[in-house]
């Protein structure tokens, strides 16, 4: 039979026994405790060392000023576990040949955190379906959700002597983004055979195809040190052709005071109408400048090979119209998408 202590509040100098010990009241030990399994339902204070050869169960609070050594499992259901003095806390060492683990559980919501070691690694995290946070100075610096999303509250730095590399991979399709630095340059891009998009406001502004083609969405500017720039821009107009006449007008499609580089187009919905055979695309000065005898089918495109005259046209201070005209017949239905490419300039700001 083990040793049973039932004091209302008992104070002893030391306790040395190989038997199991059960304490049902308060126990204050000023020296060292050495025992088998130990069960404490209430507060315990140990001024010396606490060695338990078997299991330790603490239902209340426990304060050990010296070393705490437990050879078996430790179950602690109190609110405070203090080891060491208030000014300097000693080490808590958990040693085992089979993946020793330190576990902390909030029994109200069953939040379970752990720290453990095995043969190849150290693991820190939550074994329950909850996130974890790493704190410094009382503030969360790294938060990892239960789904694996990580949020850093400060700067993230990577340093290495041999090409430090950050790799982000979509394992479903093998798309891999890399950012790295070496002795002479820094690089960012894809290491897999996929395009790279550069986004702002969650929209692609520049796309670099896997083969190297670069596409810029929006304005492309060549600037100087004082704010001056020449800007390549575009204006997109989608025209529904259902006027029942031979001419559809794209009012103000060419902005005021710009130099036109080219006009291109695509039929997105088949053109149809009484007597309609083909169509042409032009401006107020030349009604087929950008294309003549164009097909009606959806997918028909207009590019530089369709031009019948200088596609850059002339400069004008006022905005200008484009026209879609039937070679014969009229437009009753269909949609054409038209894009105007043009230049403008920005003056120096200083």
VENNOR-V237880 format. One record per residue. RES is the residue in three letters. PSI is psi in whole degrees, 0 to 359 (* if undefined). D_CENTER is the distance of its C-alpha to the mean C-alpha in whole Angstrom. Layout:
res=RES psi=PSI d_center=D_CENTER
res=RES psi=PSI d_center=D_CENTER
//
This chain:
res=UNK psi=140 d_center=61
res=UNK psi=177 d_center=58
res=UNK psi=127 d_center=59
res=UNK psi=125 d_center=58
res=UNK psi=122 d_center=58
res=UNK psi=56 d_center=59
res=UNK psi=153 d_center=59
res=UNK psi=315 d_center=59
res=UNK psi=108 d_center=57
res=UNK psi=140 d_center=58
res=UNK psi=123 d_center=58
res=UNK psi=160 d_center=59
res=UNK psi=315 d_center=59
res=UNK psi=166 d_center=58
res=UNK psi=123 d_center=57
res=UNK psi=107 d_center=58
res=UNK psi=150 d_center=58
res=UNK psi=352 d_center=57
res=UNK psi=167 d_center=57
res=UNK psi=148 d_center=54
res=UNK psi=131 d_center=54
res=UNK psi=126 d_center=53
res=UNK psi=124 d_center=53
res=UNK psi=349 d_center=54
res=UNK psi=200 d_center=54
res=UNK psi=145 d_center=53
res=UNK psi=125 d_center=54
res=UNK psi=122 d_center=54
res=UNK psi=121 d_center=54
res=UNK psi=343 d_center=55
res=UNK psi=226 d_center=55
res=UNK psi=140 d_center=53
res=UNK psi=126 d_center=53
res=UNK psi=124 d_center=53
res=UNK psi=182 d_center=53
res=UNK psi=225 d_center=52
res=UNK psi=146 d_center=50
res=UNK psi=129 d_center=49
res=UNK psi=123 d_center=49
res=UNK psi=114 d_center=48
res=UNK psi=340 d_center=48
res=UNK psi=196 d_center=48
res=UNK psi=141 d_center=48
res=UNK psi=133 d_center=48
res=UNK psi=128 d_center=49
res=UNK psi=118 d_center=50
res=UNK psi=340 d_center=51
res=UNK psi=221 d_center=51
res=UNK psi=155 d_center=49
res=UNK psi=110 d_center=48
res=UNK psi=125 d_center=48
res=UNK psi=122 d_center=48
res=UNK psi=336 d_center=49
res=UNK psi=234 d_center=48
res=UNK psi=153 d_center=45
res=UNK psi=126 d_center=45
res=UNK psi=124 d_center=44
res=UNK psi=117 d_center=44
res=UNK psi=343 d_center=44
res=UNK psi=212 d_center=44
res=UNK psi=149 d_center=43
res=UNK psi=133 d_center=43
res=UNK psi=122 d_center=44
res=UNK psi=117 d_center=45
res=UNK psi=329 d_center=46
res=UNK psi=216 d_center=46
res=UNK psi=147 d_center=45
res=UNK psi=115 d_center=43
res=UNK psi=121 d_center=44
res=UNK psi=123 d_center=44
res=UNK psi=334 d_center=44
res=UNK psi=207 d_center=43
res=UNK psi=148 d_center=41
res=UNK psi=124 d_center=40
res=UNK psi=122 d_center=39
res=UNK psi=117 d_center=39
res=UNK psi=12 d_center=39
res=UNK psi=188 d_center=39
res=UNK psi=341 d_center=37
res=UNK psi=133 d_center=38
res=UNK psi=108 d_center=38
res=UNK psi=129 d_center=40
res=UNK psi=124 d_center=41
res=UNK psi=178 d_center=42
res=UNK psi=171 d_center=44
res=UNK psi=332 d_center=42
res=UNK psi=336 d_center=42
res=UNK psi=113 d_center=41
res=UNK psi=130 d_center=39
res=UNK psi=172 d_center=40
res=UNK psi=145 d_center=38
res=UNK psi=115 d_center=37
res=UNK psi=123 d_center=37
res=UNK psi=116 d_center=37
res=UNK psi=135 d_center=38
res=UNK psi=155 d_center=39
res=UNK psi=347 d_center=39
res=UNK psi=82 d_center=37
res=UNK psi=67 d_center=33
res=UNK psi=145 d_center=34
res=UNK psi=139 d_center=31
res=UNK psi=123 d_center=31
res=UNK psi=137 d_center=30
res=UNK psi=127 d_center=30
res=UNK psi=129 d_center=30
res=UNK psi=106 d_center=30
res=UNK psi=344 d_center=32
res=UNK psi=313 d_center=32
res=UNK psi=8 d_center=29
res=UNK psi=46 d_center=29
res=UNK psi=121 d_center=26
res=UNK psi=116 d_center=26
res=UNK psi=153 d_center=25
res=UNK psi=158 d_center=26
res=UNK psi=125 d_center=27
res=UNK psi=161 d_center=28
res=UNK psi=144 d_center=30
res=UNK psi=200 d_center=31
res=UNK psi=336 d_center=32
res=UNK psi=349 d_center=29
res=UNK psi=169 d_center=26
res=UNK psi=135 d_center=26
res=UNK psi=138 d_center=23
res=UNK psi=131 d_center=22
res=UNK psi=204 d_center=21
res=UNK psi=128 d_center=21
res=UNK psi=349 d_center=24
res=UNK psi=174 d_center=24
res=UNK psi=66 d_center=21
res=UNK psi=161 d_center=19
res=UNK psi=174 d_center=17
res=UNK psi=157 d_center=17
res=UNK psi=143 d_center=17
res=UNK psi=129 d_center=18
res=UNK psi=149 d_center=21
res=UNK psi=142 d_center=23
res=UNK psi=34 d_center=25
res=UNK psi=10 d_center=25
res=UNK psi=137 d_center=21
res=UNK psi=124 d_center=18
res=UNK psi=329 d_center=16
res=UNK psi=124 d_center=14
res=UNK psi=131 d_center=13
res=UNK psi=118 d_center=12
res=UNK psi=168 d_center=13
res=UNK psi=343 d_center=15
res=UNK psi=354 d_center=13
res=UNK psi=359 d_center=11
res=UNK psi=131 d_center=8
res=UNK psi=136 d_center=8
res=UNK psi=123 d_center=8
res=UNK psi=135 d_center=10
res=UNK psi=353 d_center=13
res=UNK psi=198 d_center=15
res=UNK psi=151 d_center=15
res=UNK psi=122 d_center=13
res=UNK psi=139 d_center=16
res=UNK psi=127 d_center=17
res=UNK psi=131 d_center=21
res=UNK psi=156 d_center=23
res=UNK psi=338 d_center=27
res=UNK psi=86 d_center=26
res=UNK psi=70 d_center=23
res=UNK psi=135 d_center=20
res=UNK psi=132 d_center=17
res=UNK psi=123 d_center=13
res=UNK psi=129 d_center=13
res=UNK psi=120 d_center=10
res=UNK psi=131 d_center=12
res=UNK psi=106 d_center=12
res=UNK psi=344 d_center=15
res=UNK psi=314 d_center=16
res=UNK psi=2 d_center=17
res=UNK psi=23 d_center=17
res=UNK psi=123 d_center=15
res=UNK psi=121 d_center=14
res=UNK psi=134 d_center=12
res=UNK psi=146 d_center=14
res=UNK psi=127 d_center=14
res=UNK psi=162 d_center=18
res=UNK psi=142 d_center=21
res=UNK psi=199 d_center=24
res=UNK psi=335 d_center=28
res=UNK psi=345 d_center=28
res=UNK psi=167 d_center=25
res=UNK psi=148 d_center=21
res=UNK psi=147 d_center=19
res=UNK psi=139 d_center=16
res=UNK psi=199 d_center=16
res=UNK psi=136 d_center=16
res=UNK psi=349 d_center=18
res=UNK psi=172 d_center=19
res=UNK psi=68 d_center=21
res=UNK psi=157 d_center=19
res=UNK psi=164 d_center=18
res=UNK psi=126 d_center=16
res=UNK psi=137 d_center=15
res=UNK psi=123 d_center=14
res=UNK psi=151 d_center=13
res=UNK psi=144 d_center=14
res=UNK psi=33 d_center=14
res=UNK psi=23 d_center=12
res=UNK psi=139 d_center=15
res=UNK psi=124 d_center=16
res=UNK psi=329 d_center=18
res=UNK psi=132 d_center=19
res=UNK psi=127 d_center=19
res=UNK psi=113 d_center=21
res=UNK psi=161 d_center=22
res=UNK psi=330 d_center=22
res=UNK psi=353 d_center=26
res=UNK psi=352 d_center=25
res=UNK psi=133 d_center=26
res=UNK psi=127 d_center=24
res=UNK psi=128 d_center=24
res=UNK psi=127 d_center=23
res=UNK psi=119 d_center=23
res=UNK psi=207 d_center=25
res=UNK psi=135 d_center=27
res=UNK psi=118 d_center=27
res=UNK psi=141 d_center=29
res=UNK psi=109 d_center=31
res=UNK psi=167 d_center=32
res=UNK psi=180 d_center=34
res=UNK psi=343 d_center=34
res=UNK psi=21 d_center=36
res=UNK psi=353 d_center=33
res=UNK psi=151 d_center=35
res=UNK psi=155 d_center=34
res=UNK psi=136 d_center=35
res=UNK psi=124 d_center=32
res=UNK psi=120 d_center=32
res=UNK psi=174 d_center=31
res=UNK psi=153 d_center=31
res=UNK psi=124 d_center=33
res=UNK psi=130 d_center=32
res=UNK psi=127 d_center=35
res=UNK psi=118 d_center=35
res=UNK psi=121 d_center=39
res=UNK psi=122 d_center=40
res=UNK psi=89 d_center=44
res=UNK psi=30 d_center=46
res=UNK psi=345 d_center=49
res=UNK psi=14 d_center=52
res=UNK psi=180 d_center=53
res=UNK psi=354 d_center=53
res=UNK psi=130 d_center=50
res=UNK psi=128 d_center=47
res=UNK psi=131 d_center=46
res=UNK psi=90 d_center=42
res=UNK psi=127 d_center=43
res=UNK psi=25 d_center=42
res=UNK psi=330 d_center=39
res=UNK psi=114 d_center=40
res=UNK psi=162 d_center=39
res=UNK psi=141 d_center=42
res=UNK psi=28 d_center=43
res=UNK psi=163 d_center=40
res=UNK psi=117 d_center=41
res=UNK psi=134 d_center=40
res=UNK psi=315 d_center=39
res=UNK psi=161 d_center=39
res=UNK psi=128 d_center=39
res=UNK psi=163 d_center=37
res=UNK psi=165 d_center=37
res=UNK psi=136 d_center=37
res=UNK psi=115 d_center=38
res=UNK psi=336 d_center=36
res=UNK psi=130 d_center=39
res=UNK psi=136 d_center=42
res=UNK psi=138 d_center=45
res=UNK psi=154 d_center=48
res=UNK psi=164 d_center=51
res=UNK psi=121 d_center=55
res=UNK psi=5 d_center=56
res=UNK psi=128 d_center=53
res=UNK psi=305 d_center=53
res=UNK psi=176 d_center=50
res=UNK psi=170 d_center=49
res=UNK psi=155 d_center=48
res=UNK psi=128 d_center=45
res=UNK psi=198 d_center=47
res=UNK psi=186 d_center=47
res=UNK psi=342 d_center=50
res=UNK psi=338 d_center=52
res=UNK psi=107 d_center=51
res=UNK psi=354 d_center=50
res=UNK psi=30 d_center=49
res=UNK psi=320 d_center=48
res=UNK psi=349 d_center=45
res=UNK psi=145 d_center=46
res=UNK psi=160 d_center=49
res=UNK psi=50 d_center=50
res=UNK psi=146 d_center=47
res=UNK psi=158 d_center=46
res=UNK psi=342 d_center=45
res=UNK psi=149 d_center=43
res=UNK psi=138 d_center=39
res=UNK psi=349 d_center=37
res=UNK psi=134 d_center=40
res=UNK psi=158 d_center=39
res=UNK psi=123 d_center=40
res=UNK psi=193 d_center=39
res=UNK psi=335 d_center=41
res=UNK psi=346 d_center=44
res=UNK psi=351 d_center=45
res=UNK psi=141 d_center=46
res=UNK psi=352 d_center=50
res=UNK psi=180 d_center=50
res=UNK psi=114 d_center=48
res=UNK psi=345 d_center=45
res=UNK psi=342 d_center=44
res=UNK psi=208 d_center=47
res=UNK psi=161 d_center=48
res=UNK psi=148 d_center=47
res=UNK psi=145 d_center=47
res=UNK psi=327 d_center=47
res=UNK psi=159 d_center=46
res=UNK psi=149 d_center=44
res=UNK psi=156 d_center=45
res=UNK psi=155 d_center=45
res=UNK psi=158 d_center=44
res=UNK psi=143 d_center=46
res=UNK psi=117 d_center=46
res=UNK psi=143 d_center=49
res=UNK psi=133 d_center=51
res=UNK psi=323 d_center=54
res=UNK psi=151 d_center=56
res=UNK psi=205 d_center=55
res=UNK psi=166 d_center=53
res=UNK psi=121 d_center=49
res=UNK psi=335 d_center=49
res=UNK psi=164 d_center=45
res=UNK psi=161 d_center=42
res=UNK psi=136 d_center=39
res=UNK psi=131 d_center=38
res=UNK psi=126 d_center=35
res=UNK psi=134 d_center=36
res=UNK psi=128 d_center=34
res=UNK psi=124 d_center=36
res=UNK psi=132 d_center=35
res=UNK psi=164 d_center=36
res=UNK psi=148 d_center=36
res=UNK psi=173 d_center=37
res=UNK psi=155 d_center=37
res=UNK psi=129 d_center=36
res=UNK psi=159 d_center=38
res=UNK psi=144 d_center=38
res=UNK psi=352 d_center=37
res=UNK psi=* d_center=39
//
